[in-house]
Amino acid sequence: MVWAISGDELLPPEQAFRVSARGEGNEVLIGFDVADGYYLYRQKFKFASKTPGIDLGEPVFPPGEIKHDEFFGEMEIYRRHVDIRLPVERRDGAGEVLALEVTSQGCADAGVCYPPHRQTVNVAWPTGGANGGKNDSLAKLAEAFKSLGIKTQPVDLLPPDEAFRFFAEVKDPQTLWVSWQIADGYYLYREKFNLAVIEPAGVKLGRYEIPRGEPKHDEEFGAVEVFHEEVGFPVPLSRADGQPVSIQLQANYQGCAEKGVCYPPMQKTVSLDLPAGGVGTSTSAASPPEPVSEQDRIAFELQNGSVWGTVLSFLGFGLLLAFTPCVFPMIPILSGIIVGNGHTITTGRAFMLSLSYVLASALAYTVFGVLAGLFGSNLQMLFQKPEVIVAFSAVFVLLALSMFGVYTLQMPAFIQSRVVALSNRQRGGTLTGAAIMGALSALIVGPCVAAPLAGALIYIGQTGDAVLGGVALFALGLGMGIPLLIIGASAGKLLPKAGTWMNAVKAAFGVGLLAIAVWLLERILPAAVSMFLWALLLIIPAIYLGALDALPHPASGWRRLWKGVGIVMLTYGVLLLIGVASNSTDPLQPLRDIYPTTATASPQSTEFRKVRTLDELNAQVAAAEMAGKWVMLDFYADWCISCKEMERYTFADPKVQNALADVILLQADVTQNSADDQALLNHFGLIGPPATLFFGPDREERKAFRVVGYMNADEFVGHVQRVLQ
């Protein structure tokens, strides 16, 4: 080895190994920029304080590259860039500037090594930057705990920057490496990691994979994964051009001490210099990019997109969701409110009632969605209890009876006044009444989870950004309400003038409101009782339409049309009664069990094995591992319309059954929202049904292939084929 510097082609040590230092809290961050073709020895660093009253702790080094040195043997070295954290402690009376002596030694790949190089850098501290050190940090941490309502114990806790040391370095022009060194007795949550480039706009993070952590049951968050000692992973970059650029990387994370005290969420921002090159997104030939589930993709776009782009996207998502069965029941509800106002209603008044209804439903959707994202609990599920469903159905029955003119009967005065008052309050005579019905409809009528909703809730849960998440959910609710606004405003023009026609229109909407009541009760009633109620709802109005009456001569075309509609309703109602008598449970195919056919018979493979607890699920997945089979887990609830769509149209399709022939099918029925149901949902980070999960023969869930919301049979077949491949 040559110790003298020779040759004009070698850089001076000040240029080959550029050093910088800055104060961060009670630490000094020392950075070395190493020129291409040069490297530094980790073992040769030395640091000394030349300022009285400021003492140095043990430096913390990131992992380096192992190199075989002909004189020193196996050595750890650094190339390109390295950040070293150096704890400091200032005693009373210490100056505001630290004179730090830095000793380093490195070599050139050409085979020439430099002698140890000593230099002094000055580090200026902000006012109070390191004064008090650990005690001030602990005092601030205790104050933060107190503000969060967390009781603190007199335990000796490390400051957050010492308990969880964050490092970031440039691996290559397209990749960063981030890592955390975790003190003994502390851990970090895997679910709380979040990274973002806050500037410049031309550099964005690609999809990064966080390694699996250790499973842990947490009192606050339930089943989670945590890291002890250290964790690190690569982060790909997407760059608009290949010019050298300095970026600001922001890291969010949260951890706890094993002593039972958790730190508030932490945030660190570091500056990194990217070298030239790396246009596009970093990918690896050895590990091609894995697919991303739709809800995760939406969450990622929420995190990296613009605010207006997010609002427009979720407005579009909501407009698409407006044509799903979860939103259809809101149409007769709103129409009934407007019709209940009478024939004197104007177009402007109808629009204002519709707007009040839609805004209230969107606001309720937003508030409960944000709470679900922050706390991981779908509060809409609380409104699916039988007593709530019965009460809300009773309101619709009262509204329907008012449409039929039942309240003109001579009831006792005190009963009549109360019923009429309740009906008038909710019937739509006021904007407040429409708003109340809109909010209740959002909570009770349509609680199913779809991919856009799940994506927004994932984003809120990961980042805690309730503002942007709430804006997205509000835009989603408005998009779902756009058709309602159009229908509501049209009612002001389409309603007939005063006369007998108005009674017929109100009666028709009364039947629609009764249908909503039956539709809600269907969630809690036995299938036979529900079919019987549907039969009554078809047969009785059919009689009023003249299905059993002879047509007068001559009869108008409208009279003939309504009689035909009545005959069809009467016939289907009778078929439903026959189905009830034959133990059929499908109101759309009431005679299927009487005359089964090959096309409608359900093969054995479509039967789901029920799992009620996490232990039962783990046992089933373990048994599948022994058999070398895949597992599909379906989350279902009786009150979830999209779940019933999946059951009736997707899982019953022969093509889907063939695709799932070798898959073990499990189903978690979370209708009751019990403690076991909530534990299952929380374990997988789900807000509610519907959701379909896939587990490989290695017992690991393929999270990228989750299906949240409804998927038709053809799409589902292709999805299953991709999963099994």
CORLINZI-V411258 format. One record per run of one state. SS is the DSSP state (H for helix, E for strand, C for the rest). FROM is the first residue (numbers start at 0). TO is the last residue. If there is no record, write none. Layout:
<<SS FROM TO> <SS FROM TO>>
//
This chain:
<<C 0 0> <E 1 1> <C 2 11> <H 12 15> <E 16 23> <C 24 25> <E 26 33> <C 34 36> <E 37 40> <H 41 43> <C 44 44> <E 45 48> <C 49 52> <E 53 60> <C 61 63> <E 64 68> <C 69 71> <E 72 77> <C 78 79> <E 80 89> <C 90 95> <E 96 103> <C 104 104> <E 105 107> <C 108 110> <E 111 112> <C 113 115> <E 116 123> <C 124 131> <H 132 146> <C 147 158> <H 159 162> <E 163 171> <C 172 173> <E 174 181> <C 182 184> <E 185 188> <H 189 191> <C 192 192> <E 193 198> <C 199 201> <E 202 204> <C 205 212> <E 213 217> <C 218 220> <E 221 226> <C 227 228> <E 229 238> <C 239 243> <E 244 252> <C 253 253> <E 254 256> <C 257 260> <E 261 261> <C 262 264> <E 265 273> <C 274 278> <E 279 280> <C 281 292> <H 293 303> <C 304 305> <H 306 320> <C 321 323> <H 324 338> <C 339 345> <H 346 374> <C 375 377> <H 378 383> <C 384 384> <H 385 402> <C 403 404> <H 405 407> <C 408 411> <H 412 425> <C 426 429> <H 430 443> <C 444 449> <H 450 462> <C 463 464> <H 465 493> <C 494 498> <H 499 520> <C 521 525> <H 526 543> <C 544 555> <H 556 580> <C 581 602> <H 603 605> <C 606 607> <E 608 609> <C 610 612> <H 613 626> <C 627 628> <E 629 635> <C 636 639> <H 640 649> <C 650 652> <H 653 658> <C 659 661> <E 662 668> <C 669 673> <H 674 682> <C 683 689> <E 690 694> <C 695 699> <E 700 700> <C 701 701> <H 702 704> <C 705 705> <E 706 707> <C 708 711> <H 712 723> <C 724 724>>
//
